[in-house]
Structures are given as structure tokens and as C-alpha cells.
Amino acid sequence: MLEKLETTIGAIRPAIQADGGDIFLRGFDAESGVVSVELTGACVSCPASTVTLKAGVERILKDRVPGVTSVEAVGLASESAVSL
């Protein structure tokens, strides 16, 4: 499952990097289906990052990775972030 998530995020990454940001997988809760990602760079201060996360990243992950129910953003300081 984690490999499929990493591969899919790797496919999404160039589009986010083109706008000056980046995305990293930080965790996956198999029980709830929630994927935790960290957005960095320009994404941190971008008002559209929530739209990117929900309408873009979440939609793609739900389509390509069975079991994903939602995606949430976490930061380095967040205790819920799990380093992989």
C-alpha cells in the first residue's frame, strides 16, 4: 500500500513542483483510509493549497489507490506526522 501511495504521489509531484511547491507522504492510517501528506515551498502560503489537496491530490489518490478515503495536510511540527 505504501509503495502504491509513494508511486502515485511521485506522479503528482511534478505538477506541484511546477508551481514552486512540493508534496511528501508522511503517513497512512489503514483503518480509516486517511493519507497524511506534507505540502512545502510555495504551497505553505498559497490560499489555493486546500483546493489542490482536496480537488487534486485526494481525488487522484482515491482513484488510483484502493482504500484511500481522504487526504490531510500535516506539518513538520505536527505530532500526527509519521515519517516514512
VOROBA-609130 format. One record per residue (C-alpha): residue number from 1; residue in three letters; x, y, z. Coordinates in Angstrom, 1 decimal. Layout:
BEGIN
rec k NUM, r ALA, east X, north Y, up Z
...
***
This chain:
BEGIN
rec k 1, r MET, east 0.0, north 0.0, up 0.0
rec k 2, r LEU, east 2.7, north 2.5, up 1.0
rec k 3, r GLU, east 4.6, north 1.8, up -2.3
rec k 4, r LYS, east 1.5, north 2.5, up -4.3
rec k 5, r LEU, east 0.9, north 5.7, up -2.4
rec k 6, r GLU, east 4.6, north 6.8, up -2.9
rec k 7, r THR, east 4.3, north 6.0, up -6.7
rec k 8, r THR, east 1.1, north 8.0, up -7.0
rec k 9, r ILE, east 2.4, north 11.0, up -5.1
rec k 10, r GLY, east 5.5, north 10.8, up -7.3
rec k 11, r ALA, east 3.3, north 11.1, up -10.3
rec k 12, r ILE, east 1.6, north 14.2, up -8.8
rec k 13, r ARG, east 4.8, north 15.8, up -7.6
rec k 14, r PRO, east 5.9, north 17.4, up -10.9
rec k 15, r ALA, east 2.7, north 19.4, up -11.2
rec k 16, r ILE, east 3.1, north 20.7, up -7.6
rec k 17, r GLN, east 6.8, north 21.5, up -8.1
rec k 18, r ALA, east 6.0, north 23.4, up -11.3
rec k 19, r ASP, east 4.1, north 25.9, up -9.0
rec k 20, r GLY, east 7.0, north 26.2, up -6.6
rec k 21, r GLY, east 5.8, north 23.6, up -4.0
rec k 22, r ASP, east 6.3, north 20.0, up -3.2
rec k 23, r ILE, east 4.4, north 17.1, up -1.5
rec k 24, r PHE, east 5.7, north 14.3, up 0.7
rec k 25, r LEU, east 3.9, north 11.3, up 2.1
rec k 26, r ARG, east 4.0, north 11.4, up 5.9
rec k 27, r GLY, east 1.7, north 8.6, up 6.8
rec k 28, r PHE, east -1.3, north 6.3, up 6.1
rec k 29, r ASP, east -3.9, north 5.1, up 8.6
rec k 30, r ALA, east -5.1, north 1.8, up 7.0
rec k 31, r GLU, east -8.0, north 1.6, up 9.4
rec k 32, r SER, east -9.5, north 5.0, up 8.4
rec k 33, r GLY, east -8.0, north 5.3, up 4.9
rec k 34, r VAL, east -6.6, north 8.7, up 5.7
rec k 35, r VAL, east -3.4, north 9.7, up 4.0
rec k 36, r SER, east -1.2, north 12.3, up 5.6
rec k 37, r VAL, east 0.9, north 14.5, up 3.4
rec k 38, r GLU, east 3.2, north 17.5, up 3.9
rec k 39, r LEU, east 3.0, north 20.4, up 1.5
rec k 40, r THR, east 6.1, north 22.5, up 1.3
rec k 41, r GLY, east 7.5, north 25.5, up -0.5
rec k 42, r ALA, east 5.0, north 27.8, up -2.2
rec k 43, r CYS, east 2.2, north 25.5, up -1.1
rec k 44, r VAL, east 2.6, north 26.6, up 2.5
rec k 45, r SER, east 1.4, north 30.1, up 1.9
rec k 46, r CYS, east -0.8, north 29.5, up -1.1
rec k 47, r PRO, east -4.5, north 30.1, up -0.4
rec k 48, r ALA, east -5.4, north 27.5, up -3.1
rec k 49, r SER, east -3.5, north 24.7, up -1.4
rec k 50, r THR, east -6.6, north 23.4, up 0.2
rec k 51, r VAL, east -8.3, north 23.1, up -3.2
rec k 52, r THR, east -5.1, north 21.5, up -4.6
rec k 53, r LEU, east -5.2, north 19.0, up -1.7
rec k 54, r LYS, east -8.8, north 18.1, up -1.9
rec k 55, r ALA, east -9.8, north 18.5, up -5.5
rec k 56, r GLY, east -6.5, north 17.3, up -6.9
rec k 57, r VAL, east -4.4, north 15.1, up -4.7
rec k 58, r GLU, east -7.2, north 13.5, up -2.8
rec k 59, r ARG, east -9.2, north 12.7, up -6.0
rec k 60, r ILE, east -6.2, north 11.2, up -7.7
rec k 61, r LEU, east -5.2, north 9.1, up -4.7
rec k 62, r LYS, east -8.8, north 7.8, up -4.2
rec k 63, r ASP, east -8.9, north 6.9, up -7.9
rec k 64, r ARG, east -5.5, north 5.1, up -8.0
rec k 65, r VAL, east -5.1, north 3.6, up -4.5
rec k 66, r PRO, east -7.8, north 1.4, up -3.1
rec k 67, r GLY, east -8.7, north 2.1, up 0.5
rec k 68, r VAL, east -7.9, north 5.8, up 0.5
rec k 69, r THR, east -10.8, north 7.8, up 1.9
rec k 70, r SER, east -9.3, north 11.2, up 2.4
rec k 71, r VAL, east -6.1, north 13.2, up 2.4
rec k 72, r GLU, east -5.0, north 15.6, up 5.1
rec k 73, r ALA, east -2.1, north 18.0, up 5.3
rec k 74, r VAL, east 0.4, north 17.9, up 8.2
rec k 75, r GLY, east 3.4, north 19.9, up 9.1
rec k 76, r LEU, east 6.8, north 19.1, up 10.5
rec k 77, r ALA, east 5.7, north 20.3, up 13.9
rec k 78, r SER, east 2.5, north 18.2, up 13.8
rec k 79, r GLU, east 2.6, north 15.2, up 16.2
rec k 80, r SER, east 0.4, north 13.3, up 13.8
rec k 81, r ALA, east 3.0, north 13.3, up 11.1
rec k 82, r VAL, east 4.6, north 10.0, up 10.7
rec k 83, r SER, east 8.0, north 9.9, up 9.0
rec k 84, r LEU, east 8.3, north 7.1, up 6.4
***
